[in-house]
Amino acid sequence: MSNLENLSAGFNKLKRLPDSIIQLPYLTVLSVPSNNIEFLPKQFKQLKDLENVDLSGNNFSQLSEDSFEIEGLKVINLEKNHLKIFACNMKMCTKLE
């Protein structure tokens, strides 16, 4: 399972992503739309191969500045959340489309 590259878990009423997600070092696509996720694990930025993240339709109200410090990240979908604070440092995200 540690070789998993694409994880899709939309519409599953997830309340959070497990901290163990960092045990998927080759993950390039994370799609978890329409759940009840409120925050990302602190280790989330350790997913260095991540290119596409769909967190749309969740319950995020804020994201920390370093949440998306992932150099190869190309797509971040955060629509339909409750974001009040999005203090994201995009210096590392040079490949965003």
C-alpha positions in Angstrom: 0.0 0.0 0.0 2.9 2.4 0.5 3.3 2.5 -3.3 -0.1 4.1 -3.7 -0.1 7.0 -6.1 -3.8 8.0 -6.3 -6.2 8.1 -3.3 -9.8 8.9 -3.9 -12.2 9.0 -0.8 -14.9 11.5 -1.6 -18.4 11.4 -0.1 -17.4 9.2 2.9 -18.2 11.5 5.8 -14.5 11.6 6.8 -13.8 14.0 9.7 -10.1 14.0 9.3 -7.2 12.6 7.3 -5.2 10.2 9.4 -1.7 11.1 10.4 -0.6 7.9 8.8 -1.2 9.5 5.4 2.5 10.4 5.4 3.2 6.7 5.0 2.2 7.1 1.3 5.4 8.8 0.0 4.5 8.3 -3.6 1.0 9.8 -3.4 0.5 12.2 -6.4 -3.3 12.6 -6.3 -5.4 13.1 -3.2 -9.1 13.5 -3.8 -11.3 13.7 -0.7 -14.1 16.1 -1.7 -17.5 16.3 0.1 -16.4 15.0 3.5 -16.4 16.7 6.9 -12.6 17.3 7.1 -11.7 20.4 9.2 -7.9 20.4 9.2 -4.9 18.8 7.6 -2.4 16.7 9.6 0.8 18.7 10.5 2.8 16.2 8.5 0.8 16.8 5.3 3.6 18.8 3.7 5.8 15.7 3.9 3.9 14.3 0.9 6.6 15.6 -1.5 5.2 13.8 -4.6 1.8 15.3 -4.3 0.7 17.1 -7.5 -3.1 17.3 -7.2 -5.2 17.9 -4.1 -9.0 18.1 -4.1 -10.3 19.2 -0.6 -13.5 20.8 -2.0 -16.7 20.6 -0.1 -15.3 20.0 3.4 -15.3 22.1 6.6 -12.0 23.9 6.5 -12.2 27.3 8.2 -8.5 28.0 8.2 -5.3 26.5 6.8 -1.8 27.1 8.2 0.8 29.0 6.2 2.9 25.9 5.5 0.1 23.5 4.7 0.9 23.4 1.0 4.7 23.8 1.0 5.0 21.1 -1.6 7.2 22.0 -4.5 5.6 19.8 -7.2 2.0 20.8 -6.3 0.1 21.7 -9.5 -3.6 21.8 -8.4 -5.3 22.7 -5.1 -9.1 22.7 -5.1 -10.6 24.3 -1.9 -13.9 25.5 -3.2 -17.0 25.1 -1.1 -15.3 25.3 2.3 -15.7 27.8 5.1 -12.3 29.4 4.8 -11.9 32.5 6.9 -8.1 32.4 7.1 -5.9 31.2 4.2 -2.4 32.3 5.1 -0.7 30.1 2.6 2.9 30.6 1.7 3.0 29.9 -2.1 6.7 30.4 -2.6 7.3 26.7 -2.7 4.3 26.1 -5.1 6.0 27.2 -8.2 4.2 24.7 -10.4 0.6 25.7 -9.6 -1.6 25.7 -12.7 
